[in-house]
Amino acid sequence: MDKTRRGFLAGMAACAGGALSAGSANSTVAPRSKSVISNAANISRLRKGGSANSNDPWVEIDAQAFRNNVREVSRMAGGTPIMAPVKNNAYGLGDTVVGPLLASMPEVSRLACVRVSEGLALRAAGVRKPILNMSEVTEEEIEELVLNDIEITCWLDDAGERLDRVAKRLGKPIPVHFFIDTGLNREGMPYDRALPWMQDLARRPSVKVAGIYTMFIHDIEHDKVQLMRFNRLIAEARKEDIPLGLVHASPSYTTFYLPEARFDSVRSATALFGLYPDANAVSMADLKYVWRLRARIVRLEQLQRGETVGFGPKYTVEKPTTLALLPVGSTDGYPSSAVNNCKVMIGDHLYPVVGSMSSAHTIVDVSEKPDVSIGDVATLVDPDHKEIEPRAVAKQAGIGHYSLMSRLNALLPRKLV
C-alpha cells in the first residue's frame, strides 16, 4: 500500500475513532473523546498531488486575489468587520485552504459555516478566530461544537429545552446566535413571534446570547422591508433588555446596495471569492477571481482520418489529427459541455476541447500548433486570460460561473499560490 493511501486511511480511521480534544482553553469540563477533533492532518482537503511528480489535476488558490477582495469588501463596508462564510467547502475551493487564509487577514474578524464537519475542519486546520455554525444541529452536535469553541445558531421553538440539556452535561452555558426569518421563509424563527422566544432563551442560565442575524433574499425592495422588520425586532428586544450580542445581516448583495444593513459585521461571501452580485456592481469594486484549474498532458497521439475516439464512439477525426489527453474530467468539476465549446491553454496557445469527455479525461486537439509535450501544463480555467477566465468558461459551457466553482471535486489537490 503506497504512503498516500496509507496516510489517507489512517486519517479516516482517526476521524472515525474521534480521539482528541481541542476545546476552549478555559473549558472546565474534560472533553469527551467522541465529540472533539484535534489533529489537523485528520481533517484536510489539502491533499498531495498536482506536483512535478504527479499527473493529478489540481486547483490553484490565489492568495493575493483573496487579499484584494477582502480589502475591497472592507472598503465597500466602510471598514465594518467581515464575517467570512466558508460554507459548502468554501464554495468549492477547499475550506481547510481558504479558511485559514481568510482568517489570517485583519479585516476578517470571524468565519461562518453551515456544516458541523466544516467548523471542526477549520479548527483542525488551525483557525482560532471565532466561528459560527449557521445551521440547526442536534444536541450531540451542539455539544461537539461547543467543545471546539464554535458558536451555534438556533431558531426552533424547543431550542431552550435542548440547550438546557446540553449545558447541564457540559457544565456551562451555550453561546447562541438567534436566527430571525424576516421574509426569506426558509430558515429562522419568524420575526413576528420571535420576541417572547428570545426572552425565554435569554433568561435561561444555559444560554449565552452571542449574536442575532437574518438573511436577505437579494432583491433590494424586499430587502428593505426585511431590514425594517429586523430593526423593529432589535429595538423591541433592547427595550426589553434582551442581550443581542453581535448583530449581522449583510451578504455581498446588501454590502453593495444596502449600507444600512452593515450593523456590527458584514457577512459577505461570494464577493470575497471574486463574484459580483450582478452586472451593475462591476463598476463599484475591483474584485479578482481567486482560482485556476490545471492538469498535465499525459498522452499525445496522431490519429488518421476515419479513426474514432472514446466510448461509443461519438467522435471521428476527419483528417490527420494530433490529440492530447488531460487527466481531468466531469467528476473533477470540469463541465462535460466544454466539449466543442471551450478551449484550454497550453503554453501561450489556446486549443479546442473535442471528442467526448469522460469522468476523468478531457481530449484536446493540438493539431494547429502541435509543439507540445507529455508533462506540459494545460490550464482549463484561469482568471488571467479572458478566453478561459471562470465567467467565460461558464458561459461557453452553458452554466453559471458560481456553479463552475462550486462543483469542483473536493478530492482535487489544492495549491495555495
Buried (B, 14 or more C-beta within 10 A) or exposed (E): EEEEEEBBEEBEEBBEEBBBBBBBEEBEBEBBEEBBBBBBEBBBBBBEBBEEEBBBBBBBBBBEBBBBBBBBBBEBBEEBBBBBBBBBBBBBBBBBBBBBBBBBBEBBBBBBBBBBBBBBBBBBBEBEBBBBBBBBBEEEBBBBBBBBBBBBBBBEEEBBEBBBBBBEBBEBBBBBBBBBBBBBEEBBBBBEEBBEBBEEBBEBEBBBBBBBBBBBBBEEEBBBBBBEBBBBBBEEBEEEEBBBBBBBBBBBBBBBBBBEBBBBBBBBBBBBBBBBBEEEBEEBBEBBBBBBBBBBBBEBEEBEEEBEBEEEEEBEBEEEBBBBBBBBBBBBBBBBBBBEBBBBBBBEEBBBBBBBBBEEBBBBBBBEEBEBEEEBBBBBBBBEBEEBBBBBBBBBBEBEBBEBBBBBBBEBBBBBE
